[in-house]
Amino acid sequence: MAVAAAMVMLQRPWTTVSSGDLVSLFTNPFHVVMVMTLLGAGAVMLWRACRARDVYLVEYGCFLGEARHRIPFAMAREHARHLTHLVDDESARFMVRLYEKSGIGEETSVPDSYRYIPPNSGVDASREEAELVIFSAVDKAFARSGMSPSDIDALVFTCSFTTLTPEFADVIVNRYKLRHDVRSVNLSGMGCSGALICVGLARNLLRVAPPGTHVLIVATELLSSLLYTGTKREMLVPNVLFRMGAAAMVMSNSPERARFRLGPIVRTLTAAQDMDYRCAFQEEDEQGITGINLSKDLPVAAANALKSHIIAFGPAVLPVSELLRVAFSFFRHKVLGMEGKLYRPAFRKAFQHFCIHPGGRRVLYEVQKGLGLSDGDMEASHMTLHRFGKMASSSLLYELAYIEAKGRIGKGDRVCMISFSPGIDCSSVAWECVQPPAEPDNGPWAGCIHRYPVQLLIKR
């Protein structure tokens, strides 16, 4: 009876409710319980309507080159000696010295176009390489997820320096016969942060899309059009570091079959500073040959950009205890004027695994020092650089595959991905594992994971 009376009163126009009615409503315990229940249910409904929808990584796949794509050091050196009309002796010796200190191993892959004398840098070579690496990665993502092309609602593709017509997003749509209503985006020029920028774009789309929406992300870099044949040393560096690779990811706003839950995403840009803006610059040299000029200041610029990035990323992921330590250290140092270094937050307390973009051995060491990470934390990054080389933004998925192939990820573990792009554009993404692989799947590390980690005999 009390519940019925409360419901009747709540349904009456507020102008007809007297003060006595309100007093009787809130003095009767049954009425109070009823009102609190209704208010609680309303609050829950409002919270569900306003909160951001969770986004998940369902599965991913990576390109794995065949034996014919392998480019060991001896082969690369011999090939350079036959390109006397393109590469002079001093440039060849410089690349050999850089290769020896790079931390890159003997099993990395390059496209067939690199094996021609002279190398083939035409449109057909780029398209052939693109179809090889892209289709392989997407096929693996579909096979591992158990999904079909008809399940894809949106496609996001990124490739930094090569854009053809039709664009590569359309190439994927045509190859897999995606639905006529699929939404596609083709990003270019985003550099080695391209994959994480695509993740941010997919998150924004999935948060407002109907439940069960799926987004396919594909990231690669094409080498066929990037080979530099001049003599400027800063522009010869990409010839040594870059290798062939691609990765595909299937993301969703449904937890069904999901492997990882997406956490905070933070992106910072320091292009307003001239040194950062020029540290990686595509240009022509004195002979009019186009290439990417990687400045000697790049590792230092990346380290400085990382400092400002940590200020933005830390509050989104660090536990309260670490944030309090940072605040107390800042107060002592800046307000009280006490001597000593500012406290460096321990990101290892927030994450169990790290995937740092392998932009080069020096860049990795600068990031390790800046974040206070151990050699074990950097293992996946160094081993990916050794086994596969620098594969632009797709490298981060090879690192995640390394950690999984080693059986190190458990349910609830958090993974931090950090990448750098020209600008400098620094991007970070946090993931939480919701479902480790049911069975061991070495992915791109098949056939070699048992040999890793290897000892890198290089100086810091």
C-alpha positions as CSV (number, residue, x, y, z in Angstrom):
1,M,0.0,0.0,0.0
2,A,2.8,2.4,0.9
3,V,4.5,1.8,-2.4
4,A,1.3,2.3,-4.3
5,A,0.7,5.5,-2.4
6,A,4.1,6.8,-3.3
7,M,3.6,6.0,-7.0
8,V,0.3,7.8,-7.0
9,M,1.8,10.8,-5.4
10,L,4.7,10.9,-7.8
11,Q,2.3,10.7,-10.8
12,R,0.2,13.7,-9.5
13,P,0.9,17.2,-10.9
14,W,3.4,19.0,-8.6
15,T,1.0,21.9,-8.2
16,T,-1.5,19.6,-6.4
17,V,1.0,18.2,-4.0
18,S,0.8,19.8,-0.5
19,S,3.5,20.2,2.1
20,G,1.7,17.6,4.2
21,D,1.9,15.1,1.4
22,L,5.6,15.6,1.2
23,V,6.0,15.2,5.0
24,S,4.1,12.0,4.9
25,L,6.1,10.8,2.0
26,F,9.5,11.2,3.7
27,T,8.4,10.2,7.2
28,N,7.2,6.8,6.0
29,P,10.3,4.5,5.6
30,F,8.6,2.6,2.7
31,H,8.1,5.9,0.8
32,V,11.7,6.8,1.4
33,V,13.0,3.5,0.0
34,M,10.8,3.9,-3.0
35,V,11.9,7.4,-3.8
36,M,15.6,6.5,-3.3
37,T,15.2,3.5,-5.6
38,L,13.6,5.6,-8.3
39,L,16.3,8.3,-8.0
40,G,19.0,5.6,-8.1
41,A,17.6,4.0,-11.2
42,G,17.4,7.4,-12.9
43,A,21.0,8.2,-11.9
44,V,22.2,4.8,-13.3
45,M,20.3,5.4,-16.6
46,L,21.8,8.9,-16.9
47,W,25.3,7.7,-16.2
48,R,25.0,5.0,-18.8
49,A,23.8,7.5,-21.4
50,C,26.5,10.0,-20.7
51,R,29.6,7.8,-20.1
52,A,32.0,7.0,-22.9
53,R,31.5,3.6,-24.5
54,D,34.3,1.2,-24.0
55,V,36.4,0.4,-27.1
56,Y,38.2,-2.9,-27.7
57,L,41.0,-4.4,-29.8
58,V,39.5,-7.7,-31.1
59,E,42.6,-9.0,-32.9
60,Y,45.5,-8.0,-35.0
61,G,47.8,-9.4,-37.7
62,C,51.3,-8.6,-38.9
63,F,53.1,-9.2,-42.2
64,L,55.9,-11.8,-42.1
65,G,58.4,-11.7,-45.0
66,E,59.5,-14.9,-46.7
67,A,63.1,-16.1,-47.0
68,R,63.4,-14.4,-50.5
69,H,62.7,-11.0,-48.8
70,R,65.6,-11.4,-46.4
71,I,68.4,-8.9,-46.6
72,P,71.4,-9.9,-44.5
73,F,74.3,-7.5,-43.9
74,A,76.6,-9.1,-46.4
75,M,74.0,-8.9,-49.2
76,A,73.3,-5.3,-48.5
77,R,77.0,-4.4,-48.6
78,E,77.6,-6.3,-51.8
79,H,74.5,-4.7,-53.4
80,A,75.7,-1.2,-52.5
81,R,79.1,-1.9,-54.1
82,H,77.3,-2.6,-57.4
83,L,75.4,0.7,-57.3
84,T,78.5,2.8,-58.0
85,H,76.6,5.1,-60.3
86,L,74.1,5.8,-57.5
87,V,76.1,5.5,-54.3
88,D,79.7,6.6,-54.0
89,D,82.3,4.8,-51.9
90,E,82.2,7.2,-48.9
91,S,78.4,7.0,-48.7
92,A,78.5,3.2,-48.9
93,R,81.1,3.1,-46.1
94,F,79.0,5.4,-44.0
95,M,75.9,3.2,-44.3
96,V,78.1,0.1,-43.5
97,R,79.3,1.8,-40.2
98,L,75.8,2.9,-39.4
99,Y,74.4,-0.6,-40.0
100,E,77.0,-2.1,-37.7
101,K,75.9,0.1,-34.8
102,S,72.1,0.1,-35.6
103,G,71.1,-3.1,-33.7
104,I,69.5,-4.5,-36.8
105,G,69.9,-8.2,-37.4
106,E,70.3,-10.5,-40.4
107,E,66.6,-11.5,-41.1
108,T,64.9,-8.2,-41.9
109,S,62.9,-7.9,-45.1
110,V,63.0,-5.5,-48.1
111,P,60.8,-5.5,-51.2
112,D,61.8,-7.1,-54.4
113,S,62.3,-3.6,-56.0
114,Y,65.4,-3.1,-53.9
115,R,67.1,-6.1,-55.5
116,Y,67.2,-4.6,-58.9
117,I,70.2,-2.7,-60.2
118,P,69.3,0.1,-60.3
119,P,66.5,-0.3,-57.7
120,N,63.0,0.0,-59.1
121,S,61.2,3.0,-57.5
122,G,58.2,3.3,-59.9
123,V,54.5,3.2,-59.2
124,D,54.2,-0.4,-60.1
125,A,56.9,-1.4,-57.6
126,S,55.1,0.6,-54.8
127,R,51.7,-1.0,-55.7
128,E,53.2,-4.5,-55.7
129,E,54.8,-4.0,-52.3
130,A,51.7,-2.5,-50.9
131,E,49.5,-5.4,-52.0
132,L,52.0,-7.9,-50.6
133,V,52.3,-6.5,-47.1
134,I,48.8,-5.1,-46.7
135,F,46.8,-8.1,-47.8
136,S,49.0,-10.4,-45.7
137,A,48.4,-8.4,-42.6
138,V,44.7,-8.1,-43.2
139,D,44.3,-11.8,-44.0
140,K,46.0,-12.7,-40.7
141,A,43.8,-10.3,-38.7
142,F,40.6,-11.8,-40.2
143,A,41.9,-15.3,-39.6
144,R,42.8,-14.7,-36.0
145,S,39.6,-12.9,-35.2
146,G,37.3,-15.3,-37.0
147,M,35.7,-12.3,-38.7
148,S,34.9,-11.7,-42.3
149,P,35.1,-8.6,-44.5
150,S,31.3,-8.2,-44.3
151,D,31.6,-7.5,-40.6
152,I,33.7,-4.3,-41.2
153,D,31.8,-1.0,-40.8
154,A,34.7,1.4,-41.2
155,L,38.3,1.3,-42.5
156,V,41.2,3.6,-41.5
157,F,44.5,3.3,-43.4
158,T,47.8,5.1,-42.9
159,C,50.9,5.2,-45.0
160,S,53.2,8.2,-44.5
161,F,55.2,8.9,-47.6
162,T,53.5,7.1,-50.5
163,T,50.0,7.8,-51.8
164,L,48.7,6.4,-55.1
165,T,45.5,6.6,-57.0
166,P,43.2,4.8,-56.2
167,E,44.1,5.4,-52.6
168,F,45.1,2.3,-50.5
169,A,41.9,2.4,-48.5
170,D,40.1,1.8,-51.8
171,V,42.5,-0.9,-52.7
172,I,41.5,-2.8,-49.5
173,V,37.8,-2.2,-50.2
174,N,38.2,-3.6,-53.7
175,R,40.3,-6.6,-52.6
176,Y,38.0,-7.7,-49.8
177,K,34.7,-6.5,-51.3
178,L,33.8,-4.5,-48.2
179,R,30.2,-3.4,-47.9
180,H,29.0,-0.5,-50.1
181,D,28.2,1.5,-46.9
182,V,31.6,1.1,-45.4
183,R,33.2,4.4,-44.2
184,S,36.9,4.8,-45.1
185,V,39.7,7.2,-44.2
186,N,43.1,7.3,-45.9
187,L,45.7,9.1,-43.7
188,S,49.1,10.1,-45.1
189,G,52.1,12.0,-43.8
190,M,51.4,11.0,-40.1
191,G,54.8,9.2,-39.8
192,C,55.6,6.6,-37.2
193,S,52.7,7.6,-35.0
194,G,50.2,6.8,-37.7
195,A,48.9,3.6,-36.2
196,L,48.2,5.2,-32.8
197,I,46.6,8.2,-34.5
198,C,44.3,5.8,-36.3
199,V,43.5,4.1,-33.0
200,G,42.4,7.5,-31.7
201,L,40.3,8.2,-34.8
202,A,38.7,4.7,-34.5
203,R,37.9,5.3,-30.8
204,N,36.1,8.5,-31.5
205,L,34.0,6.8,-34.2
206,L,33.2,3.7,-32.1
207,R,32.1,5.7,-29.1
208,V,29.2,7.2,-31.0
209,A,28.5,4.2,-33.3
210,P,25.8,1.6,-32.6
211,P,26.9,-1.4,-30.5
212,G,28.7,-4.1,-32.4
213,T,30.4,-1.8,-34.9
214,H,33.8,-2.9,-36.2
215,V,36.7,-0.8,-37.5
216,L,39.6,-2.2,-39.5
217,I,42.9,-0.3,-39.1
218,V,45.8,-0.9,-41.5
219,A,49.3,0.7,-41.0
220,T,52.4,0.3,-43.2
221,E,55.2,2.2,-44.9
222,L,56.3,1.5,-48.5
223,L,60.1,1.4,-49.1
224,S,60.0,1.2,-52.9
225,S,59.6,4.9,-53.2
226,L,61.8,5.9,-50.3
227,L,65.3,4.7,-51.4
228,Y,67.6,7.7,-51.4
229,T,70.5,7.6,-53.9
230,G,72.3,10.8,-53.0
231,T,75.3,11.4,-50.8
232,K,74.0,13.5,-47.9
233,R,74.6,11.5,-44.8
234,E,71.5,12.7,-42.9
235,M,69.4,11.4,-45.7
236,L,71.1,8.1,-46.0
237,V,70.0,7.0,-42.5
238,P,66.5,5.8,-43.6
239,N,68.1,3.5,-46.1
240,V,69.7,1.6,-43.2
241,L,66.9,1.7,-40.7
242,F,63.7,1.2,-42.6
243,R,62.4,-2.3,-43.5
244,M,59.2,-3.8,-45.0
245,G,56.3,-4.5,-42.7
246,A,52.5,-3.9,-42.1
247,A,50.0,-4.5,-39.4
248,A,46.2,-4.7,-39.3
249,M,43.9,-4.3,-36.3
250,V,40.2,-5.0,-35.8
251,M,38.6,-2.8,-33.2
252,S,35.0,-2.8,-31.8
253,N,32.8,-1.2,-29.3
254,S,31.6,-4.6,-28.2
255,P,33.5,-6.8,-25.8
256,E,32.6,-9.9,-27.7
257,R,35.8,-11.8,-28.7
258,A,37.8,-8.8,-27.6
259,R,41.5,-9.2,-26.6
260,F,42.3,-5.8,-25.2
261,R,40.3,-2.9,-23.8
262,L,41.5,0.6,-24.9
263,G,42.6,3.0,-22.2
264,P,43.7,6.6,-22.3
265,I,45.1,8.1,-25.5
266,V,47.3,11.2,-25.4
267,R,48.9,13.0,-28.3
268,T,51.3,16.0,-28.0
269,L,52.9,18.1,-30.8
270,T,56.0,20.3,-30.5
271,A,56.1,21.5,-34.1
272,A,56.0,25.1,-32.9
273,Q,59.7,24.7,-32.0
274,D,61.9,25.0,-35.1
275,M,64.4,22.3,-34.0
276,D,61.6,19.8,-33.6
277,Y,59.9,20.8,-36.8
278,R,63.1,20.3,-38.8
279,C,64.5,17.2,-37.1
280,A,62.9,14.9,-39.7
281,F,62.2,16.6,-43.0
282,Q,61.5,15.4,-46.5
283,E,63.4,17.5,-49.0
284,E,65.7,17.6,-52.0
285,D,69.5,17.6,-51.6
286,E,71.9,19.8,-53.6
287,Q,71.6,17.5,-56.6
288,G,67.8,17.6,-56.5
289,I,67.4,14.0,-55.1
290,T,64.5,13.6,-52.7
291,G,64.9,11.9,-49.4
292,I,64.1,12.2,-45.7
293,N,66.6,14.3,-43.7
294,L,67.0,12.8,-40.2
295,S,68.8,15.5,-38.2
296,K,71.5,14.5,-35.7
297,D,69.4,16.4,-33.1
298,L,66.5,13.9,-33.5
299,P,67.3,11.8,-30.4
300,V,67.6,14.9,-28.2
301,A,64.5,16.5,-29.7
302,A,62.6,13.3,-29.2
303,A,63.8,13.2,-25.5
304,N,62.7,16.8,-25.0
305,A,59.3,16.1,-26.6
306,L,58.9,13.1,-24.4
307,K,59.3,15.2,-21.3
308,S,56.4,17.5,-22.2
309,H,54.4,14.4,-23.3
310,I,54.9,12.7,-19.9
311,I,53.3,15.8,-18.3
312,A,50.2,15.2,-20.3
313,F,50.2,11.4,-20.3
314,G,51.1,10.8,-16.6
315,P,47.9,12.2,-15.0
316,A,45.8,10.0,-17.3
317,V,47.5,6.7,-16.4
318,L,49.5,7.0,-13.2
319,P,48.1,5.8,-9.8
320,V,47.2,8.5,-7.2
321,S,50.2,7.6,-5.1
322,E,52.6,8.5,-7.9
323,L,50.8,11.7,-8.7
324,L,51.1,12.8,-5.1
325,R,54.8,12.1,-5.1
326,V,55.3,14.2,-8.2
327,A,53.2,17.0,-6.6
328,F,55.2,16.9,-3.4
329,S,58.5,16.9,-5.2
330,F,57.4,19.9,-7.3
331,F,56.3,21.7,-4.1
332,R,59.6,21.1,-2.4
333,H,61.7,22.1,-5.4
334,K,59.8,25.1,-6.8
335,V,57.9,26.5,-3.8
336,L,60.2,25.8,-0.9
337,G,63.4,26.1,-3.0
338,M,64.9,22.9,-1.7
339,E,67.7,21.3,-3.6
340,G,67.5,18.0,-5.4
341,K,66.0,16.7,-8.6
342,L,62.3,16.5,-9.3
343,Y,60.8,13.1,-8.7
344,R,60.4,11.1,-11.8
345,P,57.2,9.2,-11.9
346,A,57.5,5.4,-12.0
347,F,55.5,4.3,-15.1
348,R,56.3,0.7,-14.3
349,K,53.7,1.0,-11.5
350,A,51.1,1.7,-14.1
351,F,52.1,-0.7,-16.8
352,Q,53.4,-4.3,-16.9
353,H,54.6,-4.0,-20.6
354,F,56.0,-1.4,-22.9
355,C,56.0,-1.1,-26.6
356,I,58.3,1.8,-27.6
357,H,58.6,2.7,-31.3
358,P,62.0,1.3,-32.5
359,G,63.0,4.5,-34.3
360,G,66.6,3.7,-33.7
361,R,68.9,2.5,-31.0
362,R,69.6,6.0,-29.6
363,V,66.0,6.9,-29.6
364,L,65.2,3.8,-27.6
365,Y,67.8,4.6,-25.0
366,E,66.6,8.2,-24.6
367,V,63.0,6.9,-24.0
368,Q,64.3,4.3,-21.5
369,K,66.2,7.0,-19.6
370,G,63.3,9.4,-19.7
371,L,60.7,6.9,-18.4
372,G,63.1,5.2,-16.0
373,L,62.5,1.8,-17.6
374,S,64.6,-1.3,-17.1
375,D,66.4,-3.3,-19.9
376,G,63.6,-5.9,-19.5
377,D,61.0,-3.3,-20.2
378,M,62.8,-2.4,-23.5
379,E,63.3,-5.9,-24.6
380,A,60.4,-6.1,-27.0
381,S,61.5,-2.8,-28.7
382,H,65.1,-3.8,-29.1
383,M,64.3,-7.3,-30.3
384,T,61.8,-6.0,-32.9
385,L,64.4,-3.6,-34.2
386,H,66.8,-6.5,-34.5
387,R,64.5,-9.0,-36.1
388,F,62.4,-6.7,-38.3
389,G,64.1,-3.2,-38.4
390,K,62.1,0.0,-38.4
391,M,58.7,-0.6,-40.0
392,A,57.1,2.8,-39.2
393,S,54.0,2.7,-37.1
394,S,53.3,-1.0,-37.7
395,S,56.3,-1.8,-35.5
396,L,54.3,-1.4,-32.3
397,L,52.1,-4.4,-33.2
398,Y,55.2,-6.6,-33.8
399,E,56.3,-5.6,-30.3
400,L,53.0,-6.6,-28.8
401,A,53.2,-9.9,-30.7
402,Y,56.7,-10.5,-29.2
403,I,55.4,-10.1,-25.7
404,E,52.5,-12.4,-26.4
405,A,54.7,-15.0,-28.1
406,K,56.8,-15.0,-24.9
407,G,53.7,-15.8,-22.9
408,R,54.1,-12.8,-20.7
409,I,50.7,-11.1,-20.9
410,G,48.0,-12.1,-18.5
411,K,44.5,-11.0,-17.9
412,G,44.4,-7.5,-16.4
413,D,47.9,-6.6,-17.6
414,R,48.3,-3.1,-19.0
415,V,50.4,-2.3,-22.1
416,C,51.8,1.1,-22.9
417,M,52.5,2.1,-26.5
418,I,54.6,5.2,-27.4
419,S,55.5,6.4,-30.8
420,F,57.2,9.5,-32.4
421,S,56.6,11.2,-35.7
422,P,58.2,14.1,-37.5
423,G,56.9,17.3,-36.0
424,I,57.6,16.1,-33.3
425,D,54.3,14.3,-32.8
426,C,54.4,12.0,-29.7
427,S,51.5,9.6,-29.2
428,S,50.7,7.2,-26.3
429,V,48.0,4.6,-26.0
430,A,47.2,2.4,-23.0
431,W,45.7,-1.1,-23.3
432,E,44.3,-3.6,-20.8
433,C,44.3,-7.3,-21.6
434,V,40.9,-8.8,-21.1
435,Q,41.6,-12.1,-22.8
436,P,45.1,-13.6,-23.3
437,P,45.5,-15.9,-26.4
438,A,43.8,-19.2,-25.8
439,E,46.6,-21.0,-27.6
440,P,50.2,-19.9,-28.3
441,D,50.3,-18.0,-31.5
442,N,53.7,-16.6,-32.4
443,G,52.4,-14.5,-35.3
444,P,55.3,-12.7,-37.0
445,W,57.7,-14.3,-34.6
446,A,56.9,-17.9,-35.8
447,G,60.0,-19.9,-36.2
448,C,62.4,-17.5,-34.4
449,I,60.9,-16.6,-31.0
450,H,62.8,-19.4,-29.3
451,R,66.1,-17.6,-30.3
452,Y,65.1,-14.3,-28.6
453,P,66.2,-12.3,-26.8
454,V,69.6,-12.0,-28.4
455,Q,72.6,-10.3,-26.9
456,L,73.2,-7.0,-28.7
457,L,76.9,-6.3,-28.8
458,I,76.6,-2.5,-29.4
459,K,77.6,0.5,-27.4
460,R,75.2,3.0,-25.9
